[in-house]
Amino acid sequence: MTSEKYSGILALELNIASTFIRNTIKLLEEGATIPFIARYRKEMTGSMDEVLLMKIRDRLIQLKDLDARREVIIKSLTEQEKLTGELELAINDAKSMAELEDLYLPYRPKRKTRASIAKEKGLEPLAKIILSQKYNDIENKAQPFINPEKGVRSVEEAIQGACDIIAEWINEHIYARKRIRWLFQREGLLCSKVAKGKEEEGTNYKNYFDFRELLLKAPSHRLLAILRGENESFLKVMVEVDGLKAREILGNIFIHGNSTSSELVRETIKDSCKRLLFPSMETEMRQWAKERADREAIRVFVENLRQLLLAPPLGQKNVLAIDPGFRSGCKLVCLDKQGKLLHNETIFPHPPQLEVKEAIHKIKSLVKSYKIEAIAIGNGTAGRETEFLIRAIPFENDLIAIMVNESGASVYSASPVARNEFPEWDVTVRGAISIGRRLMDPLAELVKIDPKSIGVGQYQHDVNQKLLQQSLEDTVVSCVNSVGVEVNTASEQLLTYVSGLGPGLAKNLVMYRNEHGAFLSREQLKKIPRFGDKAFEQAAGFLRIRDGENPLDRSAVHPESYHVVSDMANKAHCSILDLIESPELRGKIKLEEFVNDRTGLPTLQDIMQELAKPGRDPRKKFELFEFAKEIHSVNDLKVGMKLPGIVTNITKFGAFIDVGVHQDGLVHVSNLADRFVRDPNEVVKINQKVMVEVIEIDIERKRIQLSMKNQNIKPE
C-alpha cells in the first residue's frame, strides 16, 4: 500500500485533512521524532499535538502490518493454486486482521483434523448432499460411500465423517464467524472458578472463586487480576455465551427446510460450536479483552509516570540526603548544587545502637560545613523516625526537610548506570545520592531507572511488554523534551532521551564536553563526532545553553528560526537581548509581517512566547509538605482521623496515599469525592497533597482504607 493510500485511510478515520496526514507520514518516514514534529513543524501538521501524532504513527504501523500479512496470505494461496479473483479482491479489501484471518482460515495449512481425514476418505460429496438438506433418505445417499479400503465401514461412519466436514465448514464460514464473534463481544461472560484444591493457597483471589461478569464491562484491573490468578494456577477462567442463542444464529444461516438432513445439520452445529467455533472464539475474545485491558492499564501507568516525571523540582540547592535504616544505620551524603557528591558517612540514631547525640552532632556539623539548604529523607524503613529526628534539631539557619519517595532508588543503586557514575562507592551511598538528586530534579534522576521500577502503575508485569516499553519510552521522551535539557550539566542518561540523540550520540556529547569543556553555543554541537545535520535539526531546539554566547541558545527557539528573531530585532531597532528583556518592544512586533512559506503564525507565536520566558520550565513550583507529626506507624492510626497525605499511585479503582506510616492507604474511587467519579485522574494527580480520613484499618493484612469525601479537595 502506498503512503497516499495510508494517508487517505487515516484522514477518514481521524477526520483530519489528508495534506496534514501526508506531511506527518513523510516526516515520520524521514526519521523526525514526535516531539520535534509537534514543536517545530506545526505548519506542516496543522498543529497536531503529540498524542495525535503518536496515534497516527501507531495506526500507520498497524496498517503496514496488515499489508505485510496480506502479502503473505496471497503468496500462500498462489502457491496452493487457490487464489481466485474474487478471493483476492476480498483479501485486498479486508480492513482488519480478524477479517483477513477469517478469509484465510479455510486455506491455512493445518494438521490433520477429523474433517481432513473424512475428506481423504472421499466423503466431501456426501457432506454437500447433507448440507443441501433436500433429502430424507440420507442412509441411502450414504450407502455408495462405504469403502472399507478407505476406512469407511458403515453408513454411520460415512454420515459421521460427512458431518465432521460440515462442522469445519461452519467454523470457517466468514459470516458465521462474524456473527458469533459479535455475540461473544457483546454478550460473552467472563467466568472464573477456583482450581481444585487451591482454596486455601489462593485466598488472594477469593473474590474470583465463583465469578461471572460481562466481558465487555470487565474493568482492566479486574481482568488482569483474574488472568494473573489463572497464570498462577489458582483459577480456571472461561469466556461463555448463551449456547442456545449462538445455535439459533447459526441455524438461521445454515438450516433451511425440515428434512432428515436438516436435523443432521442442526446436530452438527452443536458439535461445531462445542468442538471448533466456541474454543476458537474464546481464544480470540480472551486476546481481544486482554489487549483492551493492557491498553487501559498502560494508559493509567503512562499518565502516572508523566505526572511523576514532571513533579516540581526543588532546584539547585546544597542538599544533605539521608537513606534511613535501623540496624544498618542511616547513610548520609552531601551534594552540591549540581548534585556532585562531596561527602558521605553513616550514623546510627535508631535502635539497636541508639547513638542519638552523636547523630545530631554529625548532622549539624555537615549542615554547617557544606552550607546545606535542604535535607532529603527517603520514605522507606525508618523514614518517619529519621524525619522526626531532623525536625527536632535546632539548626543555626532555616532549612527545609522533605520526605522523598525512594521507590526505585535501590534498583538504580545496583544498576550499571550507578556503577559507572560512582564506581568507588557501594549501593548504600548510591541510593542516598539518588534520593538527594531526586529532590533537586525528579526528571533528571528518574530517567536513570526502569520506569517499571519507579512504583507507579499496576500489573505492569502482566501486560504486553513490547507495548508497555514503547508507551513508557514515548512518555519519558515527551517529558524530557517538554522540559528541555541543559547541555552542559545533563547526564548521559538524560541526554539519551533528547529528540534525535539516543545512547550513541549522548555518550559522544558527554565525552566531547569532558574533553573540551562547556559548550558556548548550539552551533558547537556540530563538532561532536557523528552529530550530523539531521541530529542537529532534531535535537538543537531541546538542548539549552544557559550561559551561551547567543541568548536564544537558552530558549526553545530552534536555530533554524534565529534569523526570524534577528529580523524582528532589526525591525524594532534593537538587539535580540533587548527584545527578550522588553515586553514593550515585543508588543510592537506584528507577527503577520514575518509569515512566509517556511514560517507560519503557529511558529511565530511559539517564538514570541519563548522570548517572553526563554527556557522556561513547564513544571509547577515546588511546595513543602509535612506529614502529621504524631503519626509514625499503622498502630498510630485511628478510624475517623483526618490526615495530610500525598498521592503516590493512581489506578482505575482508586488512589494510593502516603500518610507517613510506611504503608500507603487506598482511597477507593467511590470515596474520592462527593460525586460519581469515572476516572480517579479527574480528582487527583501523582504527588498531589491531599487531606484524607481514615475509615478502616486492617493491621494484619496491612491495609488502610481512606476517604476524601467531605474534604473539599480540588486537584492541584
C-alpha positions in Angstrom: 0.0 0.0 0.0 1.3 3.4 -0.9 1.7 6.3 1.6 -1.0 8.1 -0.4 -3.5 5.3 0.4 -2.4 5.2 4.1 -2.9 9.0 4.4 -6.4 8.6 2.8 -7.4 5.9 5.3 -6.0 7.9 8.3 -7.6 11.1 7.1 -11.0 9.4 7.1 -10.5 7.6 10.4 -9.3 10.7 12.2 -11.3 13.3 10.3 -8.1 15.3 9.5 -7.1 16.9 6.2 -5.2 14.4 4.2 -2.5 17.0 3.5 -1.6 17.2 7.2 -1.6 13.4 7.4 0.5 13.0 4.3 3.1 15.6 5.7 3.1 13.7 9.1 3.8 10.4 7.4 6.6 11.9 5.3 8.2 13.5 8.4 8.0 10.2 10.3 9.5 8.2 7.4 12.3 10.8 7.2 13.2 10.0 10.9 11.7 13.0 12.6 10.7 12.4 16.2 7.3 13.1 17.7 8.5 15.9 20.0 10.2 17.6 17.1 7.2 17.4 14.7 4.8 18.6 17.4 7.0 21.6 18.4 8.7 22.7 15.2 6.6 21.5 12.3 3.2 22.9 13.2 2.5 24.4 9.8 3.0 21.0 8.2 0.7 19.1 10.6 -2.0 21.6 11.4 -0.5 22.0 14.9 -1.2 18.3 15.9 -0.2 17.5 19.5 2.0 14.6 20.5 -1.0 12.4 21.4 -2.5 12.7 17.9 0.9 12.2 16.2 1.6 9.0 18.2 -1.9 7.8 17.2 -1.0 8.3 13.6 2.4 6.6 14.0 0.8 3.6 15.7 -2.0 3.3 13.3 0.4 3.5 10.4 2.4 0.6 11.9 -0.9 -1.4 12.2 -1.8 -0.7 8.5 1.7 -1.8 7.4 1.5 -4.9 9.5 -1.9 -5.7 7.9 -0.5 -5.2 4.4 2.5 -7.5 5.3 0.2 -10.2 6.4 -2.0 -9.7 3.3 1.1 -10.3 1.1 1.9 -13.5 3.0 -1.6 -14.8 2.6 -1.8 -14.0 -1.1 1.6 -15.7 -1.7 0.4 -18.8 0.2 -2.8 -19.0 -1.8 -0.9 -18.5 -5.0 1.4 -21.4 -4.2 -1.6 -23.5 -3.3 -3.2 -22.5 -6.7 -6.4 -21.5 -4.8 -6.3 -17.7 -5.3 -9.3 -16.7 -7.3 -10.1 -13.2 -8.5 -13.0 -12.9 -6.0 -10.9 -14.1 -3.1 -8.0 -11.8 -3.9 -10.5 -8.8 -4.1 -11.9 -9.8 -0.7 -8.4 -10.1 0.8 -7.3 -6.7 -0.5 -10.5 -5.2 0.8 -10.1 -6.6 4.4 -10.0 -3.8 6.9 -8.8 -5.8 10.0 -6.6 -8.7 10.9 -9.6 -10.7 12.1 -11.3 -10.3 8.8 -8.1 -11.2 6.9 -7.6 -14.4 9.0 -11.2 -15.4 8.6 -10.8 -15.3 4.8 -7.6 -17.3 5.0 -8.8 -19.9 7.6 -10.2 -22.5 5.1 -6.9 -22.5 3.2 -4.5 -22.3 6.0 -2.2 -25.3 6.1 -3.2 -27.3 9.2 -2.5 -30.5 11.0 -4.8 -33.5 10.4 -8.3 -32.9 11.6 -11.4 -35.0 11.7 -12.6 -33.1 8.6 -9.4 -33.6 6.6 -9.4 -37.3 7.4 -13.0 -37.5 6.2 -12.1 -35.7 3.0 -9.3 -38.2 2.4 -11.9 -40.9 2.7 -13.9 -39.3 -0.1 -16.8 -38.1 2.0 -16.9 -34.4 0.8 -19.6 -35.1 -1.8 -21.8 -36.6 0.9 -21.2 -33.6 3.1 -22.5 -31.4 0.3 -25.6 -33.6 -0.1 -26.4 -33.4 3.6 -25.8 -29.6 3.7 -28.2 -29.2 0.7 -31.0 -30.5 3.0 -33.0 -31.9 0.1 -33.2 -35.4 1.2 -34.8 -37.5 4.0 -33.2 -40.8 3.0 -29.7 -39.9 4.0 -28.8 -43.5 4.7 -29.5 -44.4 1.1 -27.4 -41.4 -0.1 -24.6 -42.6 2.2 -24.6 -46.2 1.0 -22.3 -45.6 -2.1 -19.7 -44.0 0.2 -19.0 -47.2 2.2 -15.4 -48.2 1.3 -13.6 -50.4 3.8 -10.3 -49.9 2.0 -10.5 -46.1 2.8 -11.7 -46.8 6.3 -15.5 -46.2 5.8 -17.0 -49.5 7.0 -20.7 -48.4 7.6 -23.3 -45.9 6.7 -23.0 -44.4 10.2 -19.2 -43.9 9.7 -19.9 -42.2 6.3 -22.5 -39.9 7.8 -20.3 -39.0 10.8 -17.3 -38.2 8.5 -19.5 -36.0 6.3 -20.8 -34.2 9.4 -17.2 -33.6 10.5 -16.6 -31.9 7.2 -19.7 -29.8 7.6 -18.7 -28.8 11.2 -15.4 -27.5 9.8 -17.2 -25.6 7.1 -19.5 -24.0 9.7 -16.4 -23.0 11.8 -14.7 -21.5 8.7 -17.8 -19.7 7.3 -16.9 -15.9 7.3 -20.4 -14.6 8.0 -21.0 -17.2 10.7 -17.7 -16.3 12.5 -18.6 -12.6 12.2 -22.0 -13.1 13.9 -20.7 -15.4 16.6 -17.8 -13.0 17.2 -20.3 -10.2 17.7 -22.2 -12.4 20.2 -19.0 -13.1 22.2 -18.0 -9.4 22.1 -21.4 -8.1 23.2 -22.7 -10.9 25.5 -19.7 -13.0 26.4 -19.4 -13.7 30.1 -16.0 -13.8 31.9 -16.2 -16.7 34.3 -13.7 -17.9 36.8 -13.7 -20.7 39.4 -11.2 -21.8 42.0 -8.9 -24.5 40.8 -9.4 -27.8 42.6 -7.5 -28.0 45.9 -6.4 -24.3 45.7 -9.0 -22.8 48.0 -6.6 -22.1 50.9 -3.5 -21.3 48.9 -5.2 -18.9 46.6 -7.0 -16.7 49.1 -5.7 -13.6 47.4 -8.1 -14.4 44.6 -11.1 -15.4 46.8 -13.3 -12.7 45.2 -13.0 -14.7 41.9 -13.6 -18.3 43.2 -17.1 -18.2 41.6 -17.3 -15.1 39.5 -19.2 -14.1 36.4 -19.2 -10.7 34.6 -19.9 -9.4 31.1 -16.6 -9.5 29.4 -17.3 -6.2 27.6 -17.8 -4.4 31.0 -14.9 -6.1 32.9 -12.5 -3.3 34.0 -8.9 -3.6 33.1 -7.6 -4.2 36.7 -10.1 -6.9 37.4 -9.5 -8.8 34.1 -5.7 -8.6 34.7 -6.1 -9.8 38.3 -8.2 -12.8 37.1 -5.7 -13.7 34.4 -2.9 -13.5 36.9 -4.8 -15.9 39.1 -5.1 -18.3 36.2 -1.4 -18.0 35.3 -0.6 -18.8 38.9 -2.9 -21.9 38.7 -5.3 -20.7 41.3 -8.2 -20.0 38.9 -9.9 -21.6 36.0 -11.1 -19.0 33.5 -13.6 -19.3 30.7 -15.5 -17.0 28.3 -19.0 -18.3 27.8 -22.0 -17.3 25.7 -25.6 -18.4 25.6 -25.3 -21.6 23.5 -29.0 -21.6 22.5 -28.7 -18.1 21.1 -25.5 -19.0 19.2 -27.0 -22.1 17.7 -30.1 -20.1 16.7 -27.9 -17.6 14.9 -26.1 -20.4 13.1 -29.4 -22.2 12.4 -30.6 -19.1 10.5 -27.5 -19.2 8.4 -27.2 -23.0 7.7 -30.6 -24.6 8.2 -33.4 -24.5 5.6 -36.3 -26.9 5.4 -37.3 -29.8 7.8 -35.7 -32.8 6.2 -33.8 -35.5 8.0 -30.6 -33.9 6.7 -31.7 -30.6 8.3 -31.7 -32.3 11.6 -28.3 -33.7 10.9 -27.1 -30.1 10.2 -28.7 -29.0 13.4 -26.8 -31.6 15.4 -23.6 -30.7 13.5 -24.0 -27.1 14.5 -23.9 -28.2 18.2 -20.8 -30.2 17.5 -19.1 -27.4 15.6 -19.9 -24.9 18.4 -18.6 -27.1 21.2 -15.5 -28.5 19.4 -14.4 -25.8 17.0 -16.2 -22.4 16.9 -16.5 -21.7 20.6 -12.9 -22.6 21.5 -11.7 -20.5 18.6 -13.8 -17.5 19.6 -13.0 -17.9 23.3 -9.3 -17.7 22.4 -9.9 -14.7 20.2 -12.0 -12.9 22.8 -9.5 -13.5 25.6 -6.9 -12.0 23.3 -9.2 -9.1 22.4 -10.1 -8.4 26.0 -6.5 -8.7 27.2 -5.4 -6.2 24.6 -8.1 -3.8 25.7 -7.1 -4.3 29.4 -3.4 -3.9 28.6 -4.0 -0.6 26.8 -6.1 0.7 29.7 -3.5 -0.4 32.3 -0.7 1.1 30.2 -2.7 4.3 29.8 -3.0 4.6 33.6 0.7 3.7 34.1 1.8 6.3 31.5 -0.3 9.1 33.0 1.1 8.3 36.5 4.6 8.2 35.1 4.2 11.6 33.3 3.0 13.2 36.5 5.9 11.7 38.4 8.5 12.8 35.9 7.1 16.3 35.7 6.9 16.7 39.5 8.1 20.1 40.7 11.9 20.2 41.2 13.4 21.9 44.3 16.1 23.2 42.0 19.9 23.8 42.6 20.5 23.6 46.3 23.2 22.2 48.5 21.5 19.0 49.8 22.0 16.6 52.6 20.4 13.3 51.6 19.6 10.5 54.0 18.8 6.9 53.2 17.3 5.8 56.5 17.7 2.4 58.2 17.6 0.8 61.7 20.2 -1.8 62.2 22.4 -0.8 59.2 22.2 2.9 60.1 21.3 6.0 58.1 23.6 6.7 55.1 24.3 10.4 54.7 25.6 12.1 51.6 26.3 15.8 51.0 25.7 17.1 47.4 26.5 20.4 45.9 24.1 22.5 43.8 24.9 20.4 40.7 24.3 17.1 42.5 28.0 16.3 42.9 28.9 14.0 45.8 31.1 15.9 48.4 30.9 13.7 51.4 29.3 10.5 52.8 29.2 8.6 56.1 26.8 6.6 58.3 25.0 7.5 61.6 23.1 5.1 63.9 20.4 7.2 65.7 17.8 4.4 65.8 17.6 1.0 67.6 19.5 -1.1 68.3 22.5 1.3 68.5 20.5 4.5 69.5 23.5 6.8 69.1 21.2 9.9 69.0 23.6 12.5 70.4 26.4 11.5 68.1 24.0 11.5 65.1 22.7 15.0 65.9 26.2 16.4 66.3 27.3 14.9 63.0 24.3 16.2 61.1 24.7 19.7 62.5 28.4 19.7 61.6 27.7 18.6 58.0 24.9 21.2 57.5 27.3 23.9 58.6 30.4 22.6 56.7 28.7 22.1 53.4 26.2 25.1 53.7 23.3 22.7 53.4 20.0 24.3 52.3 17.7 21.3 52.2 17.6 17.8 53.7 16.1 14.9 51.7 14.9 11.9 53.7 14.0 8.6 52.0 10.4 7.5 52.9 11.3 3.8 53.3 12.2 1.9 56.5 12.9 4.3 59.4 12.0 7.3 57.2 9.4 8.8 59.6 11.7 8.2 62.6 14.5 10.0 60.8 12.3 12.9 59.8 11.2 13.2 63.5 14.9 13.4 64.5 15.8 16.0 61.9 12.8 18.3 62.8 13.9 18.2 66.4 17.4 19.5 65.6 17.9 23.3 66.3 19.9 24.3 63.2 21.6 27.7 63.0 19.9 28.6 59.7 16.5 27.9 58.3 16.5 24.9 56.0 13.8 22.6 54.7 13.5 18.9 55.3 11.5 16.9 52.8 10.4 13.2 52.7 11.3 11.8 49.2 9.6 8.8 47.6 12.5 6.4 47.2 10.8 3.9 45.0 13.4 2.6 42.5 16.4 4.0 44.3 17.6 0.6 45.2 17.2 -0.5 41.6 19.2 2.4 40.5 21.9 1.9 43.1 22.6 -1.7 41.8 22.4 -0.8 38.1 25.2 -0.4 35.6 24.4 3.3 35.3 25.0 3.8 39.0 28.2 1.7 38.9 29.5 3.8 36.0 28.7 7.1 37.8 30.1 6.0 41.2 32.4 3.0 40.7 34.2 3.6 44.0 31.0 3.7 46.2 28.7 0.9 47.3 24.9 0.6 46.8 24.0 2.4 50.0 25.9 5.6 49.0 24.5 5.5 45.5 20.9 5.0 46.9 21.3 8.1 49.1 22.7 10.1 46.2 19.7 9.2 44.1 17.3 10.3 46.9 19.0 13.7 47.1 19.1 14.3 43.4 15.5 13.2 43.0 14.5 16.1 45.3 16.6 18.5 43.2 15.3 17.4 39.9 13.0 14.3 39.7 13.1 14.1 35.9 16.9 14.1 35.6 17.2 11.3 38.2 14.2 9.2 37.4 15.2 8.7 33.7 18.1 6.5 35.0 15.6 4.0 36.4 13.5 1.4 34.5 10.0 3.1 34.7 8.5 -0.3 35.8 10.5 0.0 39.0 9.5 3.6 39.9 6.5 2.5 41.9 3.5 3.8 39.8 1.0 1.8 37.8 -0.3 -1.6 38.3 0.0 -5.1 36.7 2.9 -3.7 34.7 4.5 -7.2 34.6 1.2 -8.7 33.2 0.6 -6.5 30.2 2.1 -6.7 26.7 5.7 -5.8 27.4 6.5 -4.5 24.0 3.6 -2.1 24.0 4.4 -1.1 27.6 8.0 -0.4 26.7 7.0 1.7 23.7 4.5 3.7 25.7 6.9 4.3 28.6 9.6 5.4 26.3 7.3 7.8 24.5 6.3 9.3 27.8 9.9 9.7 29.0 10.9 11.3 25.7 7.9 13.6 25.8 8.6 14.8 29.3 12.4 15.3 28.8 11.8 17.3 25.6 8.9 19.4 27.0 11.2 20.5 29.9 14.4 20.8 27.8 17.9 19.8 28.8 20.8 21.9 29.9 23.5 20.5 27.7 26.5 21.4 30.0 25.2 19.6 33.1 22.9 16.9 31.8 23.8 13.2 32.4 24.3 10.8 29.6 21.1 9.0 30.6 19.0 12.2 30.4 20.6 13.2 27.0 19.7 9.8 25.6 16.0 10.8 25.6 16.5 14.1 23.8 15.0 14.2 20.3 17.4 12.9 17.7 20.1 11.7 20.1 19.9 8.2 21.6 22.6 6.4 23.6 25.4 6.7 21.0 25.2 10.5 20.4 24.5 11.2 24.1 27.7 9.3 25.0 29.7 11.2 22.3 28.3 14.5 23.6 29.4 13.9 27.2 32.8 12.7 26.0 33.2 15.9 23.9 32.1 18.0 26.9 34.5 16.3 29.2 37.4 16.8 26.8 36.7 20.4 25.5 34.8 21.9 28.4 31.4 23.6 28.5 29.5 24.3 25.2 29.3 28.0 24.4 26.8 27.7 21.6 24.4 25.3 19.9 26.4 25.6 16.7 29.3 24.0 18.6 27.2 20.8 18.8 28.1 20.1 15.2 31.7 19.4 16.2 30.6 16.3 18.2 31.6 13.1 16.3 28.6 11.7 14.3 26.5 14.7 15.2 25.3 15.4 11.7 22.8 17.9 10.2 19.8 15.6 10.9 20.7 15.1 14.5 21.2 18.8 14.9 17.9 19.6 13.3 16.1 17.1 15.7 17.9 17.9 18.9 19.1 21.5 18.9 15.8 23.1 20.0 15.6 20.9 23.0 19.2 21.4 24.2 19.7 24.6 26.3 22.9 26.5 26.9 22.1 28.7 29.9 25.2 31.0 29.6 25.7 30.7 25.8 27.0 33.4 23.5 23.7 33.7 21.8 20.8 34.5 24.3 18.5 32.4 22.1 20.6 29.3 22.9 18.9 29.1 26.3 15.4 29.1 24.8 13.3 26.7 22.9 13.6 28.8 19.7 15.1 26.5 17.1 18.3 27.7 15.4 16.6 27.4 12.1 14.4 30.4 13.3 17.2 32.6 14.7 17.1 34.7 11.5 13.4 35.4 12.2 14.2 36.7 15.6 17.0 38.7 14.2 14.6 40.2 11.6 12.2 41.1 14.4 15.0 42.8 16.4 16.1 44.8 13.3 12.5 45.8 12.7 12.3 47.1 16.3 15.8 48.7 16.0 17.1 46.8 19.0 19.3 43.8 19.9 17.9 40.3 20.4 18.7 40.6 24.1 16.7 43.9 24.2 13.8 42.0 22.6 13.9 39.3 25.2 14.1 41.7 28.1 11.5 44.3 26.9 7.7 43.4 26.8 7.2 46.8 25.2 9.4 46.1 22.3 7.8 42.7 21.8 4.4 44.3 21.9 5.3 46.4 18.8 6.0 43.3 16.7 3.3 42.4 14.2 3.7 38.7 13.5 1.9 38.8 10.2 4.8 40.7 8.7 7.1 37.8 9.3 4.9 35.0 7.8 6.5 33.3 4.8 6.4 29.9 3.1 8.6 28.3 5.8 7.4 30.1 8.9 3.7 30.4 9.8 1.8 32.0 12.6 2.0 29.0 14.9 5.8 29.0 14.9 5.9 32.8 15.3 3.5 32.6 18.3 5.8 30.0 19.8 8.8 32.2 19.3 7.2 35.2 21.0 6.2 33.0 24.0 9.8 31.9 24.2 11.2 35.4 24.0 8.9 36.3 27.0 10.3 33.5 29.1 13.3 31.9 27.5 14.0 28.3 28.6 11.0 28.4 31.0 10.4 25.2 33.0 6.8 24.0 32.4 6.9 22.2 35.8 5.0 23.6 38.8 6.7 25.4 41.6 8.0 23.2 44.4 5.8 23.2 47.6 6.7 21.9 51.0 4.8 19.1 52.6 4.7 17.6 56.1 3.0 14.5 57.5 1.1 14.6 60.7 3.8 14.9 63.4 2.1 12.4 65.8 1.7 9.6 63.2 4.6 7.3 62.6 3.1 3.8 62.1 -0.1 2.0 61.3 -0.6 1.4 65.0 -0.9 5.2 65.5 -3.9 5.4 63.2 -7.5 5.5 64.4 -10.7 5.4 62.4 -12.0 8.9 61.9 -8.6 10.6 61.9 -8.1 13.3 59.3 -4.6 13.4 58.0 -2.5 15.1 55.3 -1.2 12.7 52.7 0.5 12.7 49.3 -0.7 10.7 46.2 1.8 8.1 45.3 -0.1 6.0 42.7 -3.3 6.1 40.8 -5.3 3.1 39.4 -8.6 2.7 37.8 -10.2 1.7 41.1 -8.7 4.5 43.2 -5.7 6.3 44.5 -2.9 5.3 46.9 -2.0 7.8 49.6 1.1 8.0 51.7 0.2 9.3 55.2 3.6 8.7 56.6 3.2 5.2 58.1 5.3 3.1 55.7 2.1 1.6 54.2 0.1 3.5 51.6 -3.6 3.7 52.1 -6.2 3.3 49.4 -8.9 5.8 48.6 -11.3 3.7 46.6 -12.8 5.5 43.6 -16.2 5.6 45.4 -14.6 7.6 48.2 -12.6 10.1 46.1 -15.3 12.8 46.0 -18.9 13.6 47.0 -19.9 12.9 43.4 -19.6 10.0 41.0 -16.0 9.7 39.7 -15.4 7.7 36.5 -11.6 8.2 36.4 -9.6 9.0 39.5 -7.3 11.3 37.4 -10.3 13.6 37.3 -9.8 14.3 41.0 -6.1 13.6 41.9 -2.7 13.7 40.4 0.6 12.0 41.4 2.4 13.9 44.2 -0.7 15.9 45.0 -1.1 17.0 48.6 -4.5 15.9 50.0 -6.4 15.6 53.2 -7.9 12.1 53.9 -10.0 10.5 56.6 -9.2 7.0 57.9 -12.3 4.8 57.5 -10.8 1.3 58.0 -7.6 -0.3 59.3 -6.6 -3.9 58.8 -3.3 -4.3 60.6 -3.0 -8.0 59.9 -3.3 -7.6 56.2 -1.5 -4.2 56.2 -4.5 -2.4 54.5 -5.6 1.1 55.2 -8.9 2.4 53.7 -9.2 6.2 53.4 -11.7 8.6 52.2 -11.6 12.1 50.6 -15.3 12.7 50.8 -16.3 15.9 52.6 -12.8 17.2 52.4 -13.4 19.9 49.7 -10.3 18.8 47.9 -9.7 20.1 44.4 -7.0 18.9 42.0 -3.8 21.0 42.1 
